[in-house]
Amino acid sequence: MEKFELDKTLAEEIRARALGDGFMKLVQSVRRNGKTFRISLRPVLIGGAARYQAEMNDEGQVRVKNFDAAGAAEGLEEIIAQKGARDLHLMTASGDLHVRVTRKGHVLVSRSAEMDRAVKVQPHDHVKKLPLTSFDSSALLRVIGLADGEGRVRASMRGKYDQVNEFLKVVEDVLKDRADRKLHVVVCGCGKAYLTLALYFYLVQALGYSDVRVVGVDRRADVVRAASEMARQLDVADKVAFLARDLADLGNAEDLGAGFAPDMVISLHACDTATDEALARGVEWGCRYVVSAPCCQHELQKAIGPQSDAAFAGVLRHGILRERLCDILTDAFRAMILRILGYRTQVVEFVSPDATARNVLLRAEACARSGQAGAVSDYLNLRDYWHVTPWLQTRLADRLDPFLKRFG
Ligand SMILES: C[S@@+](CC[C@H](N)C(=O)[O-])C[C@H]1O[C@@H](n2cnc3c(N)ncnc32)[C@H](O)[C@@H]1O
């Protein structure tokens, strides 16, 4: 391979443009042994601080690393010192620089006409941005598999992409009055970590949170292994951790990691009573916020049948109607229990019913007095009408019973 160094003046121009004002992006592609290795460097704001983000793409394997200015300058020297055939494209507010080094070591340089990209034409301002388009989420989306190598959202992942965006909108709204920029979040039944990793980046890069830690919990060791690897690839493994545990087996918040003090518990389609377990954990860990989109629910369907209520017999004899009624009752009981325990609770639709039938979401904030008479009597009236004991009541009996006994 021909030994080759960039001309000193050209190297100096690259340094000045990449580390100076108006730097937008630098991309270098290197072809080696028939393979292409691509590295890009761009300025980012992380928790309000100026940083540089490098993205390394080795034949589709993406890895991201964040640097301060000194680290970026060091990385830039490696880029400049790169040997062999390569293409370098540097974008700045004032224009583009292209450097192409051929296999034989010929250097072809081209510069665009002078530009003034700093003066940005805003897009139609009535177009509302999605959370995942409000910051540069391209590396995130590629690593978690919602986007393909070109950065396009995969058709097969469109539903999950929409769910994550809508969930993030709710989280943002729940947090809108929060002044503290610290947030520790537990994601219960995190599965493949789409929401877990997206939430971390959204909080830090779009909402400007500076102290964010997220722990994803799932009882499946294989998904936890894959999620941990993605956090490593995105260079956030020290901030986003994954635990292969059953939610029911977790003890106090210390189990989530040293110094981890959860402010929020979230869950997206955690199966069956795992949703209740997530709500119970949120209460027990003293979380201020609980946001949960429940999944399938079987428990009340065993307890409620055509014999349960003569007036409802016409509804309950049809499986699909009984299932829907039981889903509604389960979520109503969940909301009412949170309300008794001092959470201001709302039940909302978070995605269109065309996207998924599981489109109900509970959002709750601990900001009310526990055990209010109205909340308890509403609960007891509905519970006793149907002669059932919701799973969440049993799960949180030590906290609920004193209130239920007082009014029951
Ligand atoms: C339907 S998936 C949803 C995954 C993810 N939240 C999403 O929306 O892509 C439900 C996940 O909850 C996990 N899960 C169910 N019950 C659990 C429990 N008791 N403890 C921990 N994880 C649980 C499952 O292993 C599964 O990965």
The ligand as a Gaussian input file, in Angstrom:
#p B3LYP/6-31G(d) Opt

LIG

0 1
 C      -44.858000      -7.635000      24.540000
 S      -43.193000      -7.464000      25.063000
 C      -42.999000      -5.699000      24.981000
 C      -41.566000      -5.310000      24.938000
 C      -41.288000      -3.805000      24.837000
 N      -41.763000      -3.078000      25.978000
 C      -41.832000      -3.230000      23.565000
 O      -42.873000      -2.567000      23.607000
 O      -41.229000      -3.450000      22.512000
 C      -43.334000      -7.765000      26.826000
 C      -41.989000      -7.967000      27.499000
 O      -42.249000      -8.054000      28.919000
 C      -41.392000      -9.043000      29.456000
 N      -42.004000      -9.505000      30.714000
 C      -43.227000     -10.051000      30.886000
 N      -43.446000     -10.342000      32.179000
 C      -42.330000      -9.959000      32.849000
 C      -41.939000     -10.003000      34.216000
 N      -42.754000     -10.489000      35.145000
 N      -40.732000      -9.542000      34.563000
 C      -39.885000      -9.042000      33.617000
 N      -40.198000      -8.982000      32.299000
 C      -41.402000      -9.426000      31.916000
 C      -41.317000     -10.107000      28.374000
 O      -40.175000     -10.939000      28.512000
 C      -41.303000      -9.261000      27.108000
 O      -39.987000      -8.988000      26.687000

